[in-house]
Amino acid sequence: MLLATIFDRFVSESPLTVMARALLEHALQPGPIDEMFERTATVQYTDKLLFSTVVDTMSLVVCGFYGSPRAAYVNRPEPFPVTLKSVYEKLHGIELPVMRQLVRDNAARLTEVVQALGGTLPELLPGFRVKILDGNCLAGTEHRIQELRDIAAAPLPGKTLVVLDPQLGLVSDVFPCEDGHAQERALLGPVMDSVREGELWIEDRNFCTLGWLFGVVQGRKAHVLVREHKGLPWAAVDELRHVGRVETGEVFEQTVAVTGGDGAVLCLRRIVITETVNAEGRPTSGTRHLRRS
C-alpha cells in the first residue's frame, strides 16, 4: 500500500516524529477522554459535540498548527457537527474539575509508557517519592472582551498550581483557578488533600507558610523541603554549623522550631548554602531552605 510505504519512510528517516505522534495519540485517545468527561462533569453534558473533539482542537492550537480554535474549525470542519458559536460555548463552560482530571488521567496513561520504555530518571532523593510544586500564571492575551479593550495591562485569564513528578518527568496533577490574580497560597487547600504519607514535597518560598508546613508534616505524615520565606517566624534550637560543601557553595545547617496557631511546635532542619563567609567562618548571605524528613 502507498500509505504503508510513506509511513515506513517516516519511521526510518524521522523516528522521533512518529514516536511523538504515537504518544500524543495514546495520551489523547477519544474514548477515555469522553468517558472521563461523562464521569467528572456536573454542569456540561454531551449532545452533539464530543469533549474529545474540543481537546483535539485545542491540541492543534497549543502545538501551533492553528492560531485559534476558529482557525481549526474553518480549516477542518469535518469533526464538528455544530456551529462555531457552540464550540466556543463548550470551551468557555469547561469545568475546573474536568481540566484537572484530564491532566491526571493523561499522566496515568503516560506513566505506563515511560516505565515500559525504561525512561524513568534516577530518584532525586533515594527512598522518597518526590513531588515538586510550583505556580503558573497563564499569560495575558490580546483576545479580550469588549469591556477590557481600553485597559492598557492585559488581564490574566487564570492561574494554576502544578505538580511535577521529577522521576517520570511528567506533570502528575494540576489545580486550576479562574482568578489570574489570586494568591498562590490561597490554592493550597486542594493541594494538601492530595499529599500522601511518606512523600517529599519541594516548593518555593511562596508556599513557606505555617499552614503548609504543619499540614504536610503533622497532618499528612509527609515531608517538606521549601525555601525559607523571610516572614516565617522561627526560633533557633542550636547554632548554625558548617557541614560541608557542594557545587554551589558552603553548606551550613541548624535545628529551628516553628510554633503553630494552636501552640503546636514543629522542629525543622534549616539549611543555608552560600559562597561567602565571614572571618569566623559563618555565612554572610545565601540560599536558605527548611526541611523536615
C-alpha positions in Angstrom: 0.0 0.0 0.0 1.1 3.5 -0.8 0.2 4.7 2.8 2.4 1.9 4.3 5.3 2.9 2.1 5.0 6.5 3.2 4.7 5.5 6.9 7.8 3.2 6.7 9.7 6.1 5.3 8.8 8.3 8.2 9.7 5.5 10.6 13.2 5.1 9.1 14.0 8.8 8.4 12.2 10.6 11.3 11.5 8.0 14.1 11.2 10.7 16.8 8.4 12.4 14.9 6.5 9.1 14.6 7.1 8.3 18.3 5.9 11.8 19.3 2.7 11.4 17.3 2.1 7.9 18.7 2.5 9.2 22.3 0.1 12.1 21.7 -2.5 9.8 20.1 -2.1 7.4 23.1 -2.5 10.2 25.6 -5.4 11.8 23.9 -7.5 8.8 22.9 -11.1 10.0 22.3 -12.8 7.1 24.2 -11.1 7.5 27.6 -11.4 11.3 27.3 -15.1 11.2 26.6 -15.6 8.7 29.4 -13.7 10.9 31.8 -15.9 13.9 30.8 -19.1 11.9 31.5 -17.8 10.8 34.8 -16.5 14.2 36.0 -18.7 16.9 34.5 -21.6 18.1 36.6 -22.9 21.1 34.6 -22.0 20.4 31.0 -23.2 17.3 29.1 -22.6 15.7 25.7 -25.2 16.4 23.0 -23.6 16.5 19.5 -20.1 17.9 20.2 -17.8 15.4 22.0 -15.5 16.7 24.6 -12.6 14.7 22.9 -13.2 16.9 19.8 -12.7 20.0 21.9 -9.5 18.6 23.3 -8.3 17.6 19.8 -9.0 21.1 18.6 -7.1 22.8 21.4 -4.2 20.4 21.0 -3.8 21.7 17.4 -3.8 25.3 18.7 -1.3 24.5 21.5 1.0 22.7 19.1 1.0 25.7 16.8 -0.8 24.2 13.8 -3.5 26.8 14.1 -3.6 30.2 15.7 -7.0 29.8 17.3 -10.0 27.4 17.7 -11.7 29.3 15.0 -8.9 28.7 12.5 -9.0 25.0 13.3 -12.8 25.0 12.9 -12.6 26.7 9.5 -9.8 24.6 8.1 -11.0 21.2 9.5 -14.9 21.4 9.5 -15.4 17.6 9.3 -15.2 16.8 13.0 -17.6 19.5 14.0 -21.4 18.7 13.9 -22.2 22.1 15.5 -21.7 25.8 14.8 -18.5 27.7 15.7 -20.6 29.5 18.4 -21.4 26.2 20.0 -17.7 25.2 20.0 -16.8 28.4 21.9 -19.6 27.9 24.3 -18.3 24.4 25.1 -14.8 25.8 25.6 -16.0 28.6 27.9 -18.0 26.2 30.0 -15.5 23.5 30.7 -15.4 22.9 34.5 -12.2 23.1 36.5 -12.5 19.5 37.9 -12.7 18.3 34.3 -9.5 20.1 33.4 -7.7 18.6 36.4 -8.9 15.1 35.8 -7.8 15.3 32.1 -4.2 16.0 33.3 -4.3 13.3 35.9 -5.7 10.6 33.5 -3.1 11.5 30.9 -0.3 11.3 33.4 -1.5 7.9 34.5 -1.5 6.7 30.8 1.9 8.2 30.1 3.4 6.8 33.3 2.9 3.3 31.9 4.6 4.3 28.7 7.6 5.9 30.5 8.1 2.9 32.7 7.7 0.4 29.9 10.3 2.2 27.8 12.7 2.4 30.8 12.5 6.2 30.7 12.3 6.8 34.4 15.1 9.1 35.8 17.2 8.3 38.9 15.5 9.1 42.2 16.0 12.7 43.1 16.3 11.7 46.7 16.6 7.9 47.2 13.9 6.5 49.4 11.4 9.3 48.9 8.6 9.8 46.4 9.3 13.4 45.4 6.7 15.9 44.2 7.7 19.4 43.1 5.0 22.1 43.4 5.1 25.4 41.6 2.6 28.1 40.4 2.0 29.2 36.8 0.2 32.3 35.7 -1.5 32.0 32.4 -0.2 34.7 30.1 -2.3 37.8 29.3 -3.9 37.8 25.8 -4.8 40.3 23.2 -8.1 38.5 22.6 -10.2 40.5 25.1 -13.8 41.0 25.8 -15.1 44.5 24.8 -15.2 45.8 28.4 -11.4 45.3 28.8 -10.1 46.6 25.5 -9.5 50.1 26.8 -7.3 48.8 29.7 -3.5 49.0 29.0 -2.5 46.0 31.0 -3.6 42.6 29.6 -5.8 40.9 32.2 -4.6 37.5 33.4 -7.0 34.8 32.4 -6.2 32.3 35.1 -3.6 30.7 37.4 -2.7 27.1 38.2 -0.6 25.2 40.8 1.3 22.4 39.0 2.7 19.2 40.5 5.8 17.7 38.7 7.0 14.1 39.2 10.7 14.5 38.6 11.4 10.8 38.3 8.9 10.4 35.5 9.3 13.9 34.0 5.5 14.3 33.9 3.1 16.8 35.3 1.0 14.5 37.5 -1.6 16.9 38.8 -2.8 20.5 38.4 -5.0 22.8 40.4 -6.6 25.4 38.2 -8.1 28.7 39.3 -10.1 31.1 37.1 -8.8 34.2 39.0 -5.5 35.0 37.5 -4.7 37.5 40.3 -5.3 35.1 43.1 -2.6 34.5 45.7 -0.9 31.1 45.2 -1.2 30.3 48.9 -5.0 30.5 48.6 -5.0 27.4 46.4 -3.0 25.2 48.8 -6.1 23.6 50.4 -6.9 21.2 47.5 -3.1 20.6 47.1 -3.0 19.5 50.7 -5.7 17.0 50.2 -3.5 15.3 47.5 -0.5 14.8 49.7 0.2 11.2 50.7 2.0 9.8 53.6 5.8 9.4 53.1 6.0 11.8 50.1 8.6 14.6 49.9 7.2 17.9 48.6 9.6 20.5 47.3 8.4 24.1 46.7 9.5 27.8 46.5 9.2 30.4 49.3 5.7 31.4 48.3 4.5 28.2 49.9 6.6 28.5 53.1 3.7 29.0 55.5 2.8 27.6 58.9 -0.3 26.1 57.5 1.5 24.2 54.7 4.4 23.1 57.0 2.2 21.8 59.8 -0.4 20.3 57.3 2.2 18.3 55.3 4.3 17.1 58.2 1.8 16.6 61.0 -1.5 16.4 59.2 -0.4 14.2 56.2 2.7 12.5 57.7 4.8 13.5 54.7 8.0 15.5 54.3 8.8 19.0 53.0 11.8 20.9 51.5 11.0 24.6 51.0 12.9 27.8 50.5 12.7 29.9 53.6 10.3 32.9 53.5 11.5 35.9 55.4 8.1 36.3 57.0 8.1 32.8 58.6 8.7 33.1 62.4 11.2 30.6 63.8 13.4 30.2 66.9 16.9 28.6 66.8 17.2 25.4 68.8 21.0 25.2 68.2 23.8 27.1 66.5 24.3 27.3 62.7 27.2 24.8 61.9 29.3 24.0 58.8 28.6 20.6 57.4 30.4 20.5 54.1 30.5 21.9 50.6 28.5 21.2 47.4 29.0 22.6 43.8 27.1 25.8 44.6 28.9 26.7 47.8 29.4 26.0 51.5 26.6 24.2 53.4 25.5 25.1 56.9 22.6 23.8 58.9 20.8 24.1 62.3 17.7 23.0 64.0 14.9 25.6 64.3 11.4 25.4 65.8 8.2 27.0 64.5 5.1 27.4 66.5 1.6 27.0 65.1 -1.5 29.0 65.9 -2.7 26.2 68.3 0.7 26.2 70.2 2.0 23.1 68.5 5.7 23.1 67.8 7.4 21.7 64.8 11.2 21.2 64.6 12.8 21.7 61.2 16.3 21.5 59.7 17.4 24.9 58.4 19.9 24.7 55.5 22.0 27.6 54.3 24.1 27.4 51.1 26.5 30.3 50.4 29.7 31.1 48.7 30.6 33.9 51.1 31.6 33.5 54.8 33.0 36.0 57.4 36.2 35.8 59.4 34.5 33.4 61.9 33.5 31.0 59.0 29.8 31.9 59.2 27.6 32.6 56.1 27.1 36.3 55.3 24.4 35.5 52.6 23.0 32.7 50.7 20.0 30.5 49.9 18.1 29.2 52.8 15.9 26.1 53.0 13.7 24.5 55.6 13.5 20.7 55.6 11.6 18.2 57.6 12.2 14.5 56.9 
